[in-house]
Amino acid sequence: MNENVQERRTWWGAKRRVEDRALTTANIPPVMLSSTPGATVTPSNALAVADVFACVRVLSDAAASVPLICYRKTAEGRTRADGRLADLLRRPAPATTQANLIGQVMTHLLLWGNCYAGKFRDGEGRVSQLALLHPDRVTPELRAGEPRYVVNDGRGRQTEHGVEDIIHIRALSTDGLLGISPVRQCRVALGLAQSLAEHAVMFFENGARPTGILKAPAGQDEALRRISDVWSARHAGTRNAHRIAVISGEVEFTAITGPLDDLQFVEQRHLSTAEIARVFGVPPWMVGASSGDSMTYSNTESQALSFVTHSLRPWLVLIEQALSEDTDLAPGALYVEFLLDALLRADSATRSDVYTRALDPVTGWMTREEVRRLENLDPEPQTAPMPNPGALIA
């Protein structure tokens, strides 16, 4: 007897046998849940789509190139801080740089919508390393108002941790606990791009067509082969373009062009690339797609500023606040902030004009040493004070 078969009473009192189905939404194969195009695109395999890889790389590389600085709030404003936090950000883990960590954080946020940074402590209980946990192995839960994280080590063992062990950085969220994965949320658009890429492969493998057809009376196969060789030698290549073709006898040439749906395929790929760029908030021109606008020197600078402000900055704020609000990393008046000047650096003429105003003796707000530091110049040599003539005479 099937152990899942139970006896239940109907509303009129009779007994009937009911089978409890073992197939639930928790263990049902994904292919049975939905037949929506793109259902096979997941955060794990999304980077196989060239447009997704391009968008993720643009944002991750840009974030990794921005220095993350540790500051301390003071009564006069703020100052750069040295110490354990600065050293930890400079070298989060062995063989790991700050650029490696920030680039990986951005990749997890862009693909999974969540990033989990594990805090590893030394013998004295101080945080000595920061390392990211794979988002698929962490399950966040809310218990008594406190977030808890169940971590699977990949070998069947699970451990439970709190905010004292894990820093959770989440993207756009609808419940305040788990971030939304852009890949899962927009899998239809990503699946379309994947299907177009597969179609392109099949198009060139199975859809190759000759440029034309030579027709001649039956029984002249050898003559047709010679005509084909002469035709290719005379008209192939750019140097032979638009030459007049001369054929004698009962031979007819018919050109073959691609069907309209295959010619439209190129335009479909352009639209797919623009749609994926819109999903990740990346300007299309940064991933090689047409934006519909002509790019000039003047609007290129404004486009770059728009990318930093609207595409990159929101992600950087998530990382800044998550690290700054952790009391183990940033106790007291410490906090971290990305130095976006590295991306917004103006041209030499503009910087010179700004520095001239900043060094004005009346309305200026900078010193020469501060300007030299911003330009990565060595400090000015200290000149020895002039001796007192009276002292020399004495």
Sequence and secondary structure as in RCSB ss.txt:
>XXXX:A:sequence
MNENVQERRTWWGAKRRVEDRALTTANIPPVMLSSTPGATVTPSNALAVADVFACVRVLSDAAASVPLICYRKTA
EGRTRADGRLADLLRRPAPATTQANLIGQVMTHLLLWGNCYAGKFRDGEGRVSQLALLHPDRVTPELRAGEPRYV
VNDGRGRQTEHGVEDIIHIRALSTDGLLGISPVRQCRVALGLAQSLAEHAVMFFENGARPTGILKAPAGQDEALR
RISDVWSARHAGTRNAHRIAVISGEVEFTAITGPLDDLQFVEQRHLSTAEIARVFGVPPWMVGASSGDSMTYSNT
ESQALSFVTHSLRPWLVLIEQALSEDTDLAPGALYVEFLLDALLRADSATRSDVYTRALDPVTGWMTREEVRRLE
NLDPEPQTAPMPNPGALIA
>XXXX:A:secstr
  TTEEEEE TTS EEEEE  S  TTTS HHHH   TTTT  TTTGGGSHHHHHHHHHHHHHHHTS EEEEEEET
TEEEE  SHHHHHHH SBTTB HHHHHHHHHHHHHHHSEEEEEEEE TTS EEEEEEE GGGEEEEEETTEEEEE
EE SSS EEEE TTTEEEEE SBSSSSSB  HHHHTHHHHHHHHHHHHHHHHHHHH    SEEEE  TT HHHHH
HHHHHHHHHH SGGGTT      SS EEEE    HHHHHHHHHHHHHHHHHHHHHT  GGGGT   SS   HHHH
HHHHHHIIIIIIHHHHHHHHHHHHT TTTS TTEEEEE GGGTS   HHHHHHHHHHHT TTT    HHHHHHHT
T            HHHHH 
